[in-house]
């Protein structure tokens, strides 16, 4: 159980003066986060390499100099360790360093006076973060059009997850003259916190390429310099050849391996008959035929295969978590080659991964290569692939067994789906919730029918849409029925937390209904569980919706837990709730097999059955434990 007062949680701390040790500890612990913050705020005009080096320099110079500056750091003991990817809570050392890094990064955009400090250099190598996909490129371009303060506001809001009031204070402390204007300008860029945490914007995980291939004898000294610069982040640095090769955006050939060359021969690509799926033993990607108007363009296919095997330095490569990006072991299967908006797109399948290559229609500059794991995908999980996204829309390539396609708003369960036009397996554009901005007022999903049944899938910013189901773990069903749609409607917006996480499917389990103590009705408890392609990284969210509320609220989250899943179809969660009369209560609920609930810590209470209601005070915290019918105890999600 957790407090819902987010603004209070991120409020700046204050306390007695502290020494240099606290700032040093914060710098060591949060160095990669401070470097990423500086990199995102620095002017894009510096170039990727210069921004990397400058970001490291600013983070390393953020420590206070001397006793007088060190005494300005307020002291306070952090309440808890931050979760992965989360801004540190109540850490005055981090807040102090963040302000100094932010101030220095903003100052880099202003004209310099006097003699600038020298920044570190790495001779003979060009350093840059690992390239992302088309979505990261689009965000980079949007951020480049913002002013420095607006960029800082966007990063503080998206990366640090600070509320606007705290962002205003941090910007003002960093010397921004108009924090309100910066926040307003930041609103022009869609909120995409998942992309800000991607490798595209990580100046601690770098790739290195030589600046002059003719001076080979300098490479050893340059590599040593690069490794010294990267040691503080523990980065893995690769040193392949650079430049543009004869295969479009691919790097030059650096090994003569007959098997590898065979995998790059367009003539050896596996192509499946359009009717093969009718007699196939499995309904997976191996039964998909090759579609698209450019399946006979050998030059395009050659470029796509070559870039897959050895992407050049300017190719933007992205992959879902846990997906390998290496070249194909043998000739892959061709699924699609054609025009999508203003790009030529090629999609391959190698038995374990989907690889999508995209290049501009007028050249190869700016090519992108995206990967997604699909091992074990079958049926609903192998029924659609994302071909492209633009202007807030997404287009899918559908499986040959799909007979009908439609879009529907998951937040309007009573509304009928809208039919989608499908041409050669490609859908007409439909709204993508992965590209949504502002308040969540709708959530468009894809509904597919194969004649025997229907299913729902949603775009979460990856190549393969996530399959949506509903029901008790171990006995889940498709979410297209009335009960499934009703279960998902208030909680659809919570799917935004799973963007770009390698999600395979998400299930919604309506596990309890709890009458409220003020007689205003009954609250709805739902557990949504996201399974990933890699197995690890599963996320279970306990959510509560009071009667009359349009949206549910996340009250607890468990990562890499078995709760709400087929291995452990049980759950226990609680929330502090304020009645209409102004009284505070602890509400707790478990699944149907829960026979007792106990609360300890800030609130002490017990109740038989699967529901508990206890009087509480605002801000109180409690530890929950439940007893199952067989005598086993379970802990509440936190």
ChimeraX attribute file (.defattr): number of C-alpha atoms within 10 A of each C-alpha:
attribute: neighborCount
match mode: 1-to-1
recipient: residues
	/A:1	23
	/A:2	19
	/A:3	16
	/A:4	15
	/A:5	9
	/A:6	12
	/A:7	13
	/A:8	11
	/A:9	14
	/A:10	19
	/A:11	15
	/A:12	17
	/A:13	17
	/A:14	13
	/A:15	11
	/A:16	10
	/A:17	12
	/A:18	18
	/A:19	19
	/A:20	18
	/A:21	11
	/A:22	18
	/A:23	23
	/A:24	17
	/A:25	13
	/A:26	20
	/A:27	21
	/A:28	11
	/A:29	12
	/A:30	17
	/A:31	20
	/A:32	19
	/A:33	22
	/A:34	24
	/A:35	27
	/A:36	22
	/A:37	26
	/A:38	29
	/A:39	25
	/A:40	26
	/A:41	31
	/A:42	26
	/A:43	24
	/A:44	19
	/A:45	10
	/A:46	13
	/A:47	11
	/A:48	18
	/A:49	19
	/A:50	19
	/A:51	25
	/A:52	25
	/A:53	20
	/A:54	23
	/A:55	27
	/A:56	25
	/A:57	17
	/A:58	22
	/A:59	27
	/A:60	16
	/A:61	14
	/A:62	21
	/A:63	20
	/A:64	19
	/A:65	10
	/A:66	10
	/A:67	11
	/A:68	10
	/A:69	12
	/A:70	20
	/A:71	15
	/A:72	15
	/A:73	24
	/A:74	20
	/A:75	19
	/A:76	17
	/A:77	11
	/A:78	13
	/A:79	10
	/A:80	10
	/A:81	12
	/A:82	13
	/A:83	9
	/A:84	7
	/A:85	12
	/A:86	12
	/A:87	20
	/A:88	21
	/A:89	20
	/A:90	22
	/A:91	24
	/A:92	24
	/A:93	26
	/A:94	24
	/A:95	21
	/A:96	21
	/A:97	25
	/A:98	24
	/A:99	19
	/A:100	20
	/A:101	26
	/A:102	28
	/A:103	24
	/A:104	21
	/A:105	27
	/A:106	23
	/A:107	17
	/A:108	17
	/A:109	17
	/A:110	10
	/A:111	6
	/A:112	9
	/A:113	6
	/A:114	5
	/A:115	6
	/A:116	7
	/A:117	6
	/A:118	8
	/A:119	12
	/A:120	12
	/A:121	15
	/A:122	18
	/A:123	16
	/A:124	22
	/A:125	22
	/A:126	19
	/A:127	25
	/A:128	24
	/A:129	19
	/A:130	22
	/A:131	23
	/A:132	21
	/A:133	21
	/A:134	21
	/A:135	16
	/A:136	22
	/A:137	17
	/A:138	12
	/A:139	16
	/A:140	17
	/A:141	11
	/A:142	14
	/A:143	23
	/A:144	17
	/A:145	13
	/A:146	20
	/A:147	17
	/A:148	25
	/A:149	29
	/A:150	27
	/A:151	25
	/A:152	30
	/A:153	28
	/A:154	33
	/A:155	25
	/A:156	24
	/A:157	19
	/A:158	18
	/A:159	22
	/A:160	19
	/A:161	18
	/A:162	22
	/A:163	17
	/A:164	17
	/A:165	14
	/A:166	18
	/A:167	24
	/A:168	21
	/A:169	15
	/A:170	24
	/A:171	25
	/A:172	17
	/A:173	15
	/A:174	21
	/A:175	16
	/A:176	21
	/A:177	12
	/A:178	13
	/A:179	24
	/A:180	20
	/A:181	14
	/A:182	23
	/A:183	22
	/A:184	12
	/A:185	17
	/A:186	22
	/A:187	14
	/A:188	15
	/A:189	17
	/A:190	14
	/A:191	19
	/A:192	21
	/A:193	19
	/A:194	18
	/A:195	22
	/A:196	22
	/A:197	16
	/A:198	17
	/A:199	19
	/A:200	22
	/A:201	25
	/A:202	22
	/A:203	30
	/A:204	26
	/A:205	19
	/A:206	24
	/A:207	21
	/A:208	25
	/A:209	22
	/A:210	22
	/A:211	16
	/A:212	14
	/A:213	14
	/A:214	8
	/A:215	10
	/A:216	10
	/A:217	9
	/A:218	15
	/A:219	19
	/A:220	11
	/A:221	13
	/A:222	20
	/A:223	21
	/A:224	13
	/A:225	16
	/A:226	22
	/A:227	16
	/A:228	11
	/A:229	19
	/A:230	19
	/A:231	12
	/A:232	13
	/A:233	15
	/A:234	11
	/A:235	15
	/A:236	13
	/A:237	18
	/A:238	11
	/A:239	12
	/A:240	16
	/A:241	18
	/A:242	19
	/A:243	16
	/A:244	17
	/A:245	17
	/A:246	11
	/A:247	22
	/A:248	22
	/A:249	27
	/A:250	26
	/A:251	23
	/A:252	20
	/A:253	14
	/A:254	9
	/A:255	8
	/A:256	8
	/A:257	8
	/A:258	9
	/A:259	11
	/A:260	16
	/A:261	16
	/A:262	15
	/A:263	20
	/A:264	26
	/A:265	17
	/A:266	22
	/A:267	13
	/A:268	13
	/A:269	18
	/A:270	18
	/A:271	17
	/A:272	17
	/A:273	10
	/A:274	13
	/A:275	13
	/A:276	14
	/A:277	20
	/A:278	12
	/A:279	9
	/A:280	11
	/A:281	9
	/A:282	13
	/A:283	21
	/A:284	21
	/A:285	30
	/A:286	21
	/A:287	25
	/A:288	26
	/A:289	21
	/A:290	20
	/A:291	21
	/A:292	19
	/A:293	12
	/A:294	17
	/A:295	18
	/A:296	13
	/A:297	12
	/A:298	13
	/A:299	12
	/A:300	23
	/A:301	26
	/A:302	17
	/A:303	22
	/A:304	31
	/A:305	28
	/A:306	26
	/A:307	26
	/A:308	27
	/A:309	21
	/A:310	22
	/A:311	29
	/A:312	24
	/A:313	21
	/A:314	18
	/A:315	26
	/A:316	21
	/A:317	25
	/A:318	25
	/A:319	23
	/A:320	22
	/A:321	18
	/A:322	16
	/A:323	18
	/A:324	13
	/A:325	20
	/A:326	11
	/A:327	19
	/A:328	19
	/A:329	13
	/A:330	17
	/A:331	22
	/A:332	25
	/A:333	23
	/A:334	24
	/A:335	26
	/A:336	24
	/A:337	25
	/A:338	20
	/A:339	18
	/A:340	19
	/A:341	14
	/A:342	12
	/A:343	18
	/A:344	20
	/A:345	27
	/A:346	28
	/A:347	27
	/A:348	27
	/A:349	24
	/A:350	20
	/A:351	17
	/A:352	15
	/A:353	19
	/A:354	24
	/A:355	26
	/A:356	26
	/A:357	26
	/A:358	28
	/A:359	24
	/A:360	17
	/A:361	14
	/A:362	9
	/A:363	12
	/A:364	21
	/A:365	14
	/A:366	14
	/A:367	26
	/A:368	27
	/A:369	26
	/A:370	22
	/A:371	27
	/A:372	24
	/A:373	26
	/A:374	23
	/A:375	15
	/A:376	12
	/A:377	18
	/A:378	14
	/A:379	15
	/A:380	24
	/A:381	22
	/A:382	21
	/A:383	27
	/A:384	27
	/A:385	22
	/A:386	20
	/A:387	25
	/A:388	19
	/A:389	21
	/A:390	17
	/A:391	9
	/A:392	14
	/A:393	16
	/A:394	21
	/A:395	21
	/A:396	24
	/A:397	23
	/A:398	24
	/A:399	25
	/A:400	21
	/A:401	19
	/A:402	16
	/A:403	15
	/A:404	16
	/A:405	21
	/A:406	20
	/A:407	21
	/A:408	21
	/A:409	21
	/A:410	27
	/A:411	24
	/A:412	17
	/A:413	20
	/A:414	12
	/A:415	10
	/A:416	11
	/A:417	17
	/A:418	13
	/A:419	14
	/A:420	18
	/A:421	13
	/A:422	17
	/A:423	11
	/A:424	11
	/A:425	20
	/A:426	22
	/A:427	20
	/A:428	17
	/A:429	19
	/A:430	19
	/A:431	23
	/A:432	22
	/A:433	23
	/A:434	23
	/A:435	21
	/A:436	19
	/A:437	14
	/A:438	10
	/A:439	7
	/A:440	14
	/A:441	12
	/A:442	17
	/A:443	22
	/A:444	21
	/A:445	26
	/A:446	26
	/A:447	21
	/A:448	26
	/A:449	17
	/A:450	17
	/A:451	10
	/A:452	6
	/A:453	9
	/A:454	18
	/A:455	22
	/A:456	23
	/A:457	24
	/A:458	24
	/A:459	27
	/A:460	23
	/A:461	26
	/A:462	23
	/A:463	25
	/A:464	27
	/A:465	26
	/A:466	28
	/A:467	26
	/A:468	25
	/A:469	26
	/A:470	24
	/A:471	19
	/A:472	20
	/A:473	19
	/A:474	12
	/A:475	9
	/A:476	15
	/A:477	16
	/A:478	19
	/A:479	25
	/A:480	21
	/A:481	15
	/A:482	10
	/A:483	14
	/A:484	22
	/A:485	23
	/A:486	19
	/A:487	27
	/A:488	27
	/A:489	20
	/A:490	23
	/A:491	23
	/A:492	23
	/A:493	20
	/A:494	17
	/A:495	18
	/A:496	20
	/A:497	13
	/A:498	20
	/A:499	20
	/A:500	21
	/A:501	21
	/A:502	30
	/A:503	27
	/A:504	22
	/A:505	19
	/A:506	23
	/A:507	28
	/A:508	28
	/A:509	25
	/A:510	21
	/A:511	21
	/A:512	19
	/A:513	19
	/A:514	20
	/A:515	16
	/A:516	17
	/A:517	15
	/A:518	12
	/A:519	9
	/A:520	13
	/A:521	13
	/A:522	17
	/A:523	19
	/A:524	19
	/A:525	26
	/A:526	29
	/A:527	30
	/A:528	26
	/A:529	26
	/A:530	25
	/A:531	23
	/A:532	22
	/A:533	22
	/A:534	17
	/A:535	12
	/A:536	14
	/A:537	19
	/A:538	23
	/A:539	24
	/A:540	26
	/A:541	25
	/A:542	31
	/A:543	24
	/A:544	29
	/A:545	19
	/A:546	20
	/A:547	15
	/A:548	10
	/A:549	11
	/A:550	12
	/A:551	19
	/A:552	23
	/A:553	20
	/A:554	20
	/A:555	20
	/A:556	21
	/A:557	20
	/A:558	18
	/A:559	16
	/A:560	12
	/A:561	17
	/A:562	17
	/A:563	25
	/A:564	29
	/A:565	23
	/A:566	13
	/A:567	11
	/A:568	12
	/A:569	17
	/A:570	22
	/A:571	25
	/A:572	28
	/A:573	29
	/A:574	28
	/A:575	23
	/A:576	25
	/A:577	21
	/A:578	15
	/A:579	14
	/A:580	10
	/A:581	7
	/A:582	8
	/A:583	14
	/A:584	18
	/A:585	22
	/A:586	23
	/A:587	23
	/A:588	27
	/A:589	29
	/A:590	28
	/A:591	25
	/A:592	16
	/A:593	16
	/A:594	24
	/A:595	18
	/A:596	20
	/A:597	27
	/A:598	20
	/A:599	22
	/A:600	13
	/A:601	11
	/A:602	12
	/A:603	19
	/A:604	14
	/A:605	16
	/A:606	18
	/A:607	16
	/A:608	13
	/A:609	19
	/A:610	23
	/A:611	23
	/A:612	21
	/A:613	21
	/A:614	17
	/A:615	15
	/A:616	20
	/A:617	15
	/A:618	13
	/A:619	13
	/A:620	15
	/A:621	19
	/A:622	22
	/A:623	18
	/A:624	25
	/A:625	19
	/A:626	30
	/A:627	21
	/A:628	19
	/A:629	12
	/A:630	9
	/A:631	10
	/A:632	9
	/A:633	13
	/A:634	18
	/A:635	16
	/A:636	25
	/A:637	23
	/A:638	17
